[in-house]
Amino acid sequence: MRRVRGRCRRSGIPLLERRHRPRTGRGQALVEFALIFPLFIVLLLAIIEFMFLFNAQLSLNYATRDATLIAAEAGNNENADCQILRQIDNDLNAPTDESRVLTVHIFSATETGDQLSTPKEQTYTRGGTTTCGSLVVPYTLGTNDYPYNVRCNDLDRTTCASGFTGPDNTGVDIIGVQLDYGYRFVTPLSGAFALLGGVPLWGGAGISMNVANAMRMEPIL
């Protein structure tokens, strides 16, 4: 009696051959998933972290622009620096944090908004206290080369001290504010970058961000 091997109508593969065919597809899929899943998680965390980082950049830019406007309007008022520092703290809302401010630079700028070749600036580090007239802010004065009383808001510069403005500036000072901020990772990516502690800028747990804006001081006519 002759044995007839059946065939699958759809695939045309003999039934006996299909019955003994090894099933390797499921194991292969698991291996591929195990290889791809960590990369997917890292990519997802990187996207989330970038969103927080971009938000911090926007917040710092807004804070320095707002602080520069205060500096331009305050002129040579004795409360000027404390008003600037207080405005920065008010503008740094969540997820940014004013406690992560490293240094604030209040500087005399050139016509292009850059620091002078011989910097003239006030620097304040976070911590301690500084009193300006009736205002008190949680910062400590460092460099003291551009105090409030030498800033020129005289349009003709007849009452202004020399050496505190840009080489081509014939009017009021151009004042700038720079913010040095210690960004810290929000996602678990910080653990990965902790392994790269020797890499410049990353420091294992965050990034040092530096944002500045400059503006002409409001003149007194």
C-alpha positions as CSV (number, residue, x, y, z in Angstrom):
1,M,0.0,0.0,0.0
2,R,1.5,3.2,-1.1
3,R,1.7,6.1,1.3
4,V,0.6,9.5,0.0
5,R,2.0,12.6,1.5
6,G,-0.4,15.4,1.7
7,R,0.4,19.0,0.8
8,C,-0.7,22.3,2.3
9,R,-3.0,24.0,-0.2
10,R,-1.7,27.5,0.7
11,S,2.1,26.9,0.9
12,G,2.6,23.8,-1.1
13,I,4.9,22.4,1.5
14,P,4.5,18.6,2.3
15,L,2.7,18.1,5.6
16,L,5.3,15.7,6.9
17,E,8.0,18.3,6.3
18,R,6.0,21.0,7.9
19,R,5.4,18.8,11.0
20,H,9.1,18.3,11.6
21,R,10.2,21.9,10.7
22,P,12.0,23.6,13.6
23,R,10.3,26.6,15.1
24,T,13.0,29.2,15.5
25,G,11.0,32.4,14.8
26,R,9.9,33.0,18.4
27,G,13.4,32.7,19.8
28,Q,14.8,35.0,17.2
29,A,12.2,37.7,17.9
30,L,13.1,37.6,21.6
31,V,16.8,38.0,20.9
32,E,16.1,40.9,18.5
33,F,13.8,42.5,21.1
34,A,16.4,42.2,23.8
35,L,18.9,43.9,21.6
36,I,16.7,46.8,20.5
37,F,14.8,47.5,23.7
38,P,17.7,49.2,25.6
39,L,18.4,51.4,22.6
40,F,14.7,52.3,22.4
41,I,14.7,53.3,26.1
42,V,17.9,55.3,25.8
43,L,16.4,57.2,22.8
44,L,13.2,57.8,24.6
45,L,15.0,59.2,27.7
46,A,17.2,61.3,25.5
47,I,14.2,62.9,23.8
48,I,12.6,63.7,27.2
49,E,15.9,65.1,28.6
50,F,16.3,67.3,25.5
51,M,12.9,68.7,26.1
52,F,13.9,69.7,29.7
53,L,17.2,71.1,28.5
54,F,15.5,73.1,25.8
55,N,13.0,74.5,28.3
56,A,16.0,75.5,30.6
57,Q,17.6,77.3,27.7
58,L,14.4,79.3,27.0
59,S,14.0,80.1,30.7
60,L,17.6,81.3,31.1
61,N,17.3,83.4,27.9
62,Y,14.1,85.0,29.2
63,A,15.6,85.6,32.7
64,T,18.7,87.3,31.3
65,R,16.7,89.4,28.9
66,D,14.4,90.5,31.6
67,A,17.3,91.2,34.0
68,T,19.1,93.2,31.3
69,L,15.9,95.4,30.9
70,I,15.9,96.0,34.6
71,A,19.6,96.9,34.5
72,A,19.0,99.4,31.6
73,E,16.2,101.1,33.5
74,A,17.8,101.1,37.0
75,G,20.9,102.9,35.7
76,N,23.2,104.0,38.5
77,N,20.6,103.5,41.3
78,E,22.1,102.0,44.4
79,N,19.5,99.2,44.3
80,A,20.3,98.3,40.7
81,D,22.2,95.0,41.3
82,C,19.7,93.7,43.8
83,Q,16.8,94.5,41.5
84,I,18.6,92.5,38.7
85,L,19.3,89.5,41.0
86,R,15.8,89.5,42.4
87,Q,14.3,89.6,38.9
88,I,16.4,86.5,37.9
89,D,15.1,84.6,40.8
90,N,11.6,85.6,40.0
91,D,11.9,84.5,36.4
92,L,13.5,81.0,37.0
93,N,10.3,79.0,37.5
94,A,10.0,75.2,37.4
95,P,11.5,73.1,36.0
96,T,14.4,75.5,36.3
97,D,15.6,76.3,39.8
98,E,17.2,79.5,41.1
99,S,19.2,77.5,43.6
100,R,21.2,76.1,40.6
101,V,22.4,79.5,39.6
102,L,26.2,79.5,39.8
103,T,27.2,83.0,38.9
104,V,25.6,86.2,37.7
105,H,27.7,88.6,35.7
106,I,26.6,92.3,35.3
107,F,29.0,93.7,32.7
108,S,29.7,96.7,30.5
109,A,29.4,95.6,26.9
110,T,30.7,96.7,23.5
111,E,28.5,97.9,20.7
112,T,28.0,94.2,19.6
113,G,27.0,93.1,23.1
114,D,30.3,91.4,24.0
115,Q,32.5,91.9,27.1
116,L,35.1,94.6,26.9
117,S,38.7,93.4,26.1
118,T,39.5,94.4,29.7
119,P,36.3,93.1,31.4
120,K,34.4,95.5,33.6
121,E,31.9,93.5,35.6
122,Q,30.2,92.7,38.8
123,T,30.0,89.0,39.6
124,Y,27.6,87.4,42.2
125,T,27.6,83.8,43.3
126,R,24.6,82.1,44.8
127,G,24.6,81.9,48.6
128,G,25.1,84.3,51.4
129,T,23.5,87.8,51.3
130,T,24.0,91.1,49.6
131,T,22.3,94.3,50.6
132,C,21.6,97.1,48.2
133,G,19.9,100.0,49.9
134,S,16.7,98.5,51.2
135,L,16.9,95.3,49.2
136,V,18.5,92.0,50.3
137,V,19.2,89.1,48.0
138,P,20.8,85.6,48.6
139,Y,24.0,86.3,46.6
140,T,27.6,87.1,47.5
141,L,29.6,89.8,45.6
142,G,32.7,88.6,43.9
143,T,34.4,90.8,41.3
144,N,33.7,94.4,41.9
145,D,34.8,96.2,38.7
146,Y,31.6,97.7,37.5
147,P,29.7,99.1,40.5
148,Y,26.4,100.9,40.0
149,N,27.8,104.4,40.5
150,V,30.1,104.2,37.4
151,R,27.4,103.1,35.0
152,C,26.6,105.8,32.5
153,N,23.1,106.8,31.6
154,D,24.1,110.3,30.6
155,L,23.5,110.6,26.8
156,D,26.3,113.1,26.4
157,R,28.6,111.3,28.8
158,T,29.6,114.6,30.5
159,T,29.2,113.1,34.0
160,C,30.5,109.6,33.3
161,A,33.7,108.0,34.3
162,S,36.0,107.0,31.5
163,G,37.1,103.4,30.7
164,F,33.8,101.7,31.4
165,T,32.3,101.6,27.9
166,G,32.9,100.2,24.5
167,P,35.6,101.8,22.3
168,D,33.1,103.1,19.8
169,N,30.4,104.0,22.2
170,T,29.7,107.8,22.5
171,G,26.4,107.5,24.4
172,V,25.1,105.7,27.3
173,D,26.6,102.4,28.5
174,I,25.6,99.1,27.0
175,I,25.0,96.9,30.0
176,G,24.8,93.1,29.9
177,V,23.8,90.3,32.2
178,Q,25.2,86.8,31.9
179,L,23.8,83.8,33.8
180,D,25.9,80.7,34.6
181,Y,23.6,77.9,35.4
182,G,24.3,74.3,36.6
183,Y,21.7,72.1,34.7
184,R,21.1,68.7,36.2
185,F,19.7,65.8,34.4
186,V,16.1,64.9,35.1
187,T,15.9,61.4,33.6
188,P,18.1,58.4,34.6
189,L,20.5,59.3,31.8
190,S,22.5,61.0,34.6
191,G,23.6,57.5,35.7
192,A,25.0,56.8,32.2
193,F,26.8,60.1,32.0
194,A,28.2,59.6,35.4
195,L,30.5,57.0,33.8
196,L,31.8,59.8,31.6
197,G,32.8,62.1,34.5
198,G,36.1,63.0,32.9
199,V,34.4,64.3,29.7
200,P,34.4,68.1,29.5
201,L,31.1,69.9,30.2
202,W,29.2,66.8,31.2
203,G,30.6,66.5,34.7
204,G,28.8,63.2,35.2
205,A,25.5,64.7,36.3
206,G,24.7,67.8,34.3
207,I,25.8,70.7,32.0
208,S,27.1,74.2,32.7
209,M,25.0,76.6,30.7
210,N,26.0,80.2,30.0
211,V,23.4,82.6,28.6
212,A,23.8,86.4,28.2
213,N,21.9,89.4,26.9
214,A,22.9,93.1,26.5
215,M,21.0,96.4,26.1
216,R,21.6,100.1,26.0
217,M,20.9,101.8,29.3
218,E,17.9,104.2,29.4
219,P,19.3,107.7,28.9
220,I,18.7,110.7,31.2
221,L,18.1,113.7,28.9
